Amino acid sequence: MLVLSAEQMASIATAAEAAWPAEGCGLLIGKGRRVVTVTRIMVADNLLKTQGNDRFELDPVVRFAAERSVRGTGERVIGHWHSHPDGSAKPSATDLAQAWEPEMIWLIVGIAADGDGRPQAIQMQAHRLDREAGKIFAVRMETAEKRACQGAVFPT
């Protein structure tokens, strides 16, 4: 499961909308294994933004900075986020071909033009991609606020 705050989700959506009609991208920093909690997000420049709206390459300077920032902490780079300007939050064939870190979460934001032609985030989904198996696995998402409101569960 992936846990993000509503503010983090809004920040990702805003950055994705700003990148439209190209794909926006960035990194997810967090903690945990089974329940992975995002502690912060990073926005990165899409180095392929001039090569069409169906691909991204995260600026490696941002990745190196992220890796340095988590060194010696309980945090780690847990995944990537990027947008799809066609409105779909499902991984594309290009995404699957580029998925070389199967432990990473891929958060995808579907962006589409509203009635006035302005970009609007309409969908956000998390996935794990296994290029070797050619499979995509959905990752359940939950807001931190919802999780905080849930009462303790005790075995009966």
N, C-alpha and C positions, 0 to 999 in steps of 0.2 A: 504494500500500500504506500502511496505517496501522499504526504501531508504538506499542504501549503497554506499560508494565510490568505485571506481575501485581498489584502494589500499587495502581496506578492503576485497573485493571479492578475490583479488589475495592472500592476507594473509591467508584467510580461505582455498583456493584451495591448497596453498603450505603446510599448516599444514595437510590437508586431504591426500595429496599425500605422505607426510612423514610417516603417520600412516599406509599406505597400506602395507600388505594386510589386516590388521585389520581396523576397523572403527576408525576414528579420531572424536574428539568431542570438544565442547567448548560452550561458552555463548555469547549472543549478548546483549550489553548494549546500551540503547538509550533513546529517548524522543518521545512523541507524542502518539496520540490515533488512529485517522483515518489514518493519514500519520505518520508512525513510522520511525524515522530516527535513524540509528545505529550511535552511537558516538564512540564506541570502541568495539573491540572483545577480547575475552579471550580464550586461548587454555587450555584445561584440559586433564589430563591423563584419558584414557579409562581403567577403572578398570577391564573390561571384555575382554581385548584384547587377552588374552591367551585362551579364551573359544570359539574361532571360529571367523569368520569374519562377522557375521550377527547380532551383538548386541553391545551395548555400555552402560556403566554406568559412568556418569560424576563424577569425584572425588568431593565429597561433600565439601572438603576443599576449592576448587575453588569457589563453589557456595556461601559458607559462606563469603569468601573474597569479592566476587562480591556484595553481599547484604550489607556488611559493607561499601564498597567503594561508594555506591550510597546513603547511609543514609544522609539525610539533603541536598540533591542536587535535581535538576530537572530530574535526570536520574533514570532509573529503569532497572532491568533485563527484557528484552523484549522477549527473546527466547533462544533457543538452536540451535546449528548447529552440524551436524554430517555427516559422509560420508557413502556411500554404495560402497563397493569394487566391486560390480557387474556391475557398470556403471549406475544404475538407480537412479534418483533423486526423485522417487516417494516413499511415505511412505509405509513401509512394514506392515504386520500383527503384527509383534513384536512392531513396532513403535506405532501403534494404541493402542495396549494393554498397552504400557507404558505411554501413553499420559494422565497424571493425572493433568496437568495444562492447561486447554483449552484456557486460555487467552494468552498463550505463542505462539510465532511463531516458527515453526520447519523449519529451513533451511537445506536442504539436498543437498550434493554434490555427484554426481555420478563420481566414479573413475574407470578407466579401463586401462589395460596395452596397451601401444602403440606397434608398430611393433617390437621394440627392447626389449619388456618386462618391460619397465619402467612405473610407474604409471602416469596417466595423468587425470586431472579433465576435464570431458567432458560435464558436465551438472550441473546446480545449480538452485534449485527451492525452493520456500517458501510455507509453508502450515500452516493451523491451523487444529488441530486434535480434534475431539469430540468423545471420547471413548464411552460415554453413548449413543449417537445417532449412533455410528458406522460410522461416516462420516468424510470425509477429504475435506477441503475447500482450494482451491488455493489462494495464496496471491500474488498479482501483485508486481513485483520487478522493481525498476528503479535505475539507477546510479545517485549519487548526481551530477556528472558532467553534465549529460543530463538535470537534473532538474534545475540546475543553468543557463543553456543556454536558457531555455524556457522563453519567454516574459510574462509579466504580462497579466492576462486575466481579462478583464473588462466586466461587464454585458452590453448587448446591448439592 
